[in-house]
Amino acid sequence: MINKIVQSMADAMAGIKDGSTVLLAGFGSVGQPNALIDGLIEQGAKDLVVAANNAGAGHVGLARLMELGRVRKIICSFPRSSDPVVFETLYRAGKIELEIVPQGTLAERIRAAGAGVPAFFTATGVGTKMAVGKEHREINGRTYILEDALKGDVGLVEAWEADRWGNLTYKLAGRNFNPICAMASDLAIVQTQHIRELGEIHPDNIHTPGIFVDRVLHVPYGDPGGF
Amino acid sequence: MSATLSDFKPFSRVQMAQRAASDIPEGWYVNLGIGIPTAIADHVPMEREVIFHSENGVLGMGPAPTKEDIEPWLINAGKQYVTLRPGGSICHHADSFAMIRGGHLDLCVLGAFQVADNGDIANWATSENDTAPAVGGAMDLAAGAKRLWVLMEHTTKDGQAKLVKTCSYPLTAQACVKRVYTNLATIDVTERGFVVLGMAPGLTLENLQARTDAKLHLPG
């Protein structure tokens, strides 16, 4: 019997190695797997490369992971937030690498990794600092730059519902980067608000089929708070 | 140039948003950037069906919710609570940016630091050494939408022109701005350069030119 549901945070985090690339879903605080980030803090892996839309706020979650010196590099589109003090302090001190990526290029790099596409051409960033050092090609009269896929060793995902096969649904804007982070990661770890029986989620309503998911942890915390 | 603010009446931010809103026809799919452009939605009447998109996978946004009606799982790219109109939908981030990058949006309206008369836009960083610059979705929107409009003040607070021959700040995208709404004028970006469609009451072309770094043309 397939059962991807794990009973403890330690089981969810087991085996994450130093030096891993972690795809962290979420946008604002909606659909962000905060419990799993806390689990990763507890688990202890270091020298991490973290890809996320933002670079953390306050002193919790991703910001805490960075503050503990566990993140070597952050790949994101928008390192500012309501309180980006941890990231900015580390960045100014030269203690963290930053790779800025346009948000759509970030999403497509992750999606491409999940789809087995190693690189793709895009018009986004042509003629800007983002294009420096990248392969350019003219296709049908327009110039494009080549962007690499972004694969995760680990993906941290928040779902609304999950079953033991790892089929997932998301709630409203909580979907954001979650489906693509699941599909692009070798080890996709999910925290879910609700556990459903197999077959209880209608096949038409499954947003992420379980093939993309490895572990599911039940974390019924309720609604997201501030940003 | 001796014209002072007392010689003419600049458009207010509400008027700027109203002018842009009045030029958006029914049926367009539209993304509004964070800041002044967001206010454009307030001036499109509900009976004119314009579909508003947000980068985080929200399509068909309605008016802002009242405090009692806040849905904590429904935010826009500016991290503000929003509503969905009947017919609204949710997708994931890669599909949301496929709408942008695949040329499916009829219009994007962004703020900007500078716009050049060839349509170049600079709106994400103010110097080459900006610490930790944040680009978000601006480059995708500028390069991907069918048309890009800019809503911004005509000059900086200390009077520097923002409509320029060449952007001095890092570019967001090349040759893509089609129209600029400022507190002083509405200006199309054409093959001839900047073409003035309208000006604030009492303003002369000469006075507008004095506040603009690139040559202004009249239609025709």
Interface residues (C-beta under 8 A of the other chain):
Chain A: F27 G28 V30 G31 N53 A55 S77 F78 P79 R80 P84 F87 E88 Y91 R92 L98 I100 V101 P102 Q103 G104 T105 A107 E108 I110 R111 T122 A123 T124 G125 V126 G127 T128 K129 M130 Y170 K171 L172 A173 G174 R175 N176 F177 N178 P179 I180 H207 D223 P224 G225 F227
Chain B: E55 N56 G57 V58 E71 P72 W73 L74 I75 A77 K79 I90 C91 H92 H93 A94 S96 F97 A98 I100 R101 D120 T131 A132 P133 A134 V135 G136 G137 A138 M139 D140 A143 G144 P170 L171 T172 A173 Q174
